């Protein structure tokens, strides 16, 4: 791999790691600092939202309903640094009932998950999250 491609890969990996470190620290400003102004956010089994304002609203919703930490994060980056993925395990607590989901009463859950990223000009331009919603539902409903 050429030195330039290696730098692009390292830069993108560092960006994704910084994004998740901010998540685990509850540092929403730090997360938002990793994002392009027109971030495309594909919510697991849901809609697509565009822009930092929508992402900020999403983070506020998540903070109200969930307390989560990501463990065992593995980041993989394409050779040109424009695409990345991450695999991790979510350790969470369901704090407040989320619309259309089971009632919340502090249930804990552990859930494998992943995300795909597009990186452009040193910022995350797209994040697509995936996890097994039926598995999560079974953990919090049981």
Buried (B, 14 or more C-beta within 10 A) or exposed (E): EEEEEEEBBEEBBEBBBBBBBBBEEEEBEBBBEBBBEEBBBBEBEEEEBEBBEBBBEEBEEBBEBBBBBBEEBEBEBBEEBBBBBBBBEBBBBBBEEBEEBBEBEEBEBEBEBBBBBBBEEEBBBBBBBBBBEEEBEEBBEE
